Amino acid sequence: MSLAALRDPGYRPYFLGNLLGLQAIWIQRVGVSWLAWDLTGSPGFTGIVAGLGMIPSFVTGPFFGVLVDRTDIKRAAWATTGGMIAGLLWGVGLLVAGWLGPLALAAAALGIGVVTSAHHPVRMSLGPRLVPAAAVSSVIALGSVNFNMARLIAPVIAGLLISALGVAATLAIALAFHLPMLLILPRLAPRDLPPRERSETVWQAFRKGVSHAARDPVVRACILLMGVFTIAGRGLLEILPVLADGVFARGAAGLGLLTGAAGAGALCAAVGLALLPARSWGDGRGIPAPVVAGLALGQLGVAGLGWIDSWPLALACVGALGFASTLGGVSLQTVVQVGLTDNMRGRIMSLWIMTGFGMAAVGATAIGWAIEALGARAALTGFGLAGFVAIAALSLPHLRRAR
């Protein structure tokens, strides 16, 4: 069963600390996204701010991935968690002082994005190194449950907090949720990395990671599939204020419900995957057909949102999109991770993050401007149908039957 990692005393504290840290990240993301919409009322600017929070994954993410494979992982976790706290302190200070205009908000989003581009390869490398190699797939599934529990709970809390206390207090609460991880990190005992070639430069190490991903056809297909899905699927989930208030006029509370619906669908997928034997949804030998079907249906859901006028149907459609995102993300990541050695994990996962988060930045920015220029119906229909066709074309050579 994929819950096996919870029986490992070296992993449990990290799981619990990460639960609060992920709540903080989601509260922060909702708060920043709402600020972008509240300051300007522009779907395009909201997409830009969402993109600035993720676009560093394209530029700095691979560099940090190389460093993760050659540095003390606990010190790296200290640095990235501290960076998250510092970024929130800066943003809250500007907001309280009344100096947070659109330009300052964009700069804050970019700064947080740089720290996040380092934090994700650290997070995705640290967990698997706390358990035996046989339990890595369990760590991936449990990490997804953790992530999607936060996606379910935190946005609803954030929407209510913004309505009741304001954005500054909401971001201060997010900051406090990061603190427990700083107390848990000294207790963790990750596996040491194998010795590396002392003469190998950072650039050479990066090229070795890219070469590894490019030579393996299944790993290459998984990364490309997740990137294609992310443009429309995750890109839309990053600019939900545009749907919540710009299309349905539901305000901050509606944003919390809409993002919570995505989290509910994602959590259902994550729990289902965690309870299934790992080989049924990701064993490194191919891409399960049900996963591809879920990704394709998620793209049709994006197209469908352009035609929906009912708020309950919109919640259901976003929930289905969240389900598809997690089904694909966890399964494809497992296919990639199960065959990796610890000293290659940071580099390959940084490429995964670069594709996933980077394409979300591209998608969020492009969808935001397309909605502003063409309207929601034309923009969402076009992005959803294009993604459906691309996923079908990429996945056909690599399908396997789920067992």
Protein Blocks (a to p, Z undefined) as FASTA:
>chain_A
ZZlmmmpmklmmmmmmmmmmmmmmmmmmmmmmmmmmmmnopaklmmmmmmmmmmmmmmmm
mmmmmmmmmccfklmmmmmmmmmmmmmmmmmmmmmnopacfklmmmmmmmmmmmmmmmmm
mmmmmmmmmpcfklmmmmmmmmmmmmmmmmmmmmmmmmmmmmmnojklmmmmmmmmmmmm
mmmmmmpccdddddddfklcfklmmmmmmmmmmmpmklmmmmmmmmmmmmmmmmmmmmmm
mmmmmmnonojmlmmmmmmmmmmmmmmmmmmmmmpcfklnogojaccfklmmmmmmmmmm
mmmmmmpcbfklmmmmmmmmmmmmmmmmmmmmmmmmmmpcfklmmmmmmmmmmmmmmmmm
mmmmmmmmmmmmnojklmmmmmmmmmmmmmmmmmmmmgccdZZ
